[in-house]
Amino acid sequence: MVSVTLLKSTRVPPGAYARRDFEQLAAYALHAEKVRGSVELALDITGHKRIQQLNRRYRGVDRTTDVISFRNAPSPALEGDIAINVQQAALQAKKMRHPLKREMRLLLIHGILHLLGYTDYEPVPRRRMFKRQNAILRNWEAKQL
């Protein structure tokens, strides 16, 4: 079972996400990664200032980012927090020429993959992570048609 607690610490444009959509996508991504058992996620839709504070406090990096994840329990339990910067997501969606809702979905999957141990700090693991997140989203979107 996947439990998603949704928080909003900034103004979110209409249509940027839907709670049910995020819950279903999180469950799908976790299933695709063969995660079994109970999962608890806290998801904060936030902005530049708050995510920069989180990045500085917990990672020592004093800049904004698009998504940041924190695992709260050791394996095999999966409890974690994911913060998505909706302002950065809007910029990235515009650059990629796709809807904000799609970018928010990508960032949710990206955050989940970080909780599962994927990294994007080096080129090879980054390519692997992006390939996986894109495949999960494409497959999920195909099932929604």
C-alpha positions in Angstrom: 0.0 0.0 0.0 1.2 3.5 -0.9 0.2 6.4 1.4 0.9 9.9 0.0 0.5 13.0 2.2 0.3 16.1 0.1 1.4 19.5 1.3 1.5 22.8 -0.5 3.8 25.5 0.8 3.4 27.8 -2.2 0.8 28.9 -4.7 0.3 26.3 -7.3 -1.0 27.0 -10.8 -4.3 25.4 -11.6 -3.9 22.1 -13.4 -0.3 21.6 -12.3 -1.2 18.3 -10.6 -4.0 16.3 -9.2 -3.8 14.4 -5.9 -5.2 11.2 -7.3 -2.9 11.4 -10.3 0.1 11.7 -8.0 -1.1 8.8 -5.8 -1.6 6.5 -8.8 1.7 7.5 -10.4 3.6 7.0 -7.2 2.1 3.5 -6.8 2.9 2.7 -10.5 6.5 3.9 -10.3 7.1 1.9 -7.1 5.5 -1.2 -8.6 7.7 -0.7 -11.7 10.7 -0.6 -9.4 9.5 -3.8 -7.7 9.0 -2.1 -4.3 6.8 -4.3 -2.1 5.2 -3.6 1.2 4.0 -0.4 2.9 5.2 2.9 1.5 4.7 6.3 3.1 5.5 9.5 1.2 5.2 13.1 2.2 5.1 15.3 -0.9 5.6 19.1 -0.6 4.7 21.3 -3.6 6.9 24.3 -2.9 8.8 27.1 -4.5 12.3 28.4 -5.0 12.9 29.9 -1.6 11.7 26.9 0.4 13.6 24.3 -1.7 16.7 26.4 -1.5 16.4 26.4 2.3 16.0 22.6 2.3 19.0 22.2 -0.1 21.2 24.4 2.0 20.2 22.9 5.3 20.4 19.2 4.4 22.8 19.0 1.5 25.0 22.1 2.1 24.1 23.4 -1.4 23.0 27.0 -1.4 20.9 27.1 -4.5 17.4 26.2 -5.8 16.7 22.9 -7.4 13.7 21.2 -9.0 13.2 18.3 -6.6 14.8 17.0 -3.4 14.2 13.8 -1.6 14.9 12.5 1.9 14.6 8.9 2.9 13.4 8.6 6.5 13.7 4.9 7.2 16.3 2.3 6.4 15.6 -0.6 4.0 13.3 -2.5 3.7 10.8 0.1 4.9 10.2 3.0 2.5 9.3 6.3 4.1 10.4 9.5 2.6 9.8 13.1 1.9 9.9 14.7 -1.6 9.8 18.4 -2.3 9.0 19.6 -5.8 9.7 23.2 -6.8 6.6 24.1 -8.9 8.2 27.3 -10.1 11.3 25.5 -11.4 9.0 22.8 -12.9 7.2 25.6 -14.8 10.4 26.9 -16.2 11.5 23.4 -17.2 8.2 22.5 -18.8 8.3 25.7 -20.9 11.9 24.8 -22.0 10.9 21.2 -22.9 7.7 22.4 -24.5 5.4 20.1 -22.6 2.6 20.8 -20.0 3.5 21.7 -16.4 1.5 18.6 -15.3 3.9 16.3 -17.2 6.9 18.0 -15.7 5.5 17.6 -12.2 4.9 13.9 -12.9 8.6 13.6 -14.1 9.8 15.3 -10.9 7.7 13.0 -8.7 9.2 9.9 -10.4 12.6 11.5 -10.1 12.1 12.0 -6.4 10.9 8.5 -5.9 14.0 7.1 -7.8 16.2 9.1 -5.5 14.5 7.5 -2.5 15.3 4.1 -4.1 19.0 4.9 -4.4 19.3 6.3 -7.9 21.7 9.2 -8.2 22.3 11.9 -10.8 25.6 13.5 -9.7 27.8 11.7 -12.3 27.1 11.3 -16.1 26.6 7.5 -16.2 24.2 7.1 -13.3 22.4 10.3 -14.4 21.7 8.9 -17.8 20.5 5.6 -16.2 18.2 7.6 -13.9 16.8 9.8 -16.6 16.2 6.9 -18.9 14.4 5.0 -16.2 12.2 8.0 -15.1 11.3 8.7 -18.8 10.4 5.0 -19.4 8.2 4.9 -16.3 6.3 8.0 -17.3 5.9 7.0 -20.9 4.6 3.5 -19.9 2.2 5.1 -17.3 0.9 7.7 -19.8 0.3 4.9 -22.3 -1.9 3.1 -19.8 -3.9 6.2 -19.1 -5.2 6.5 -22.7 
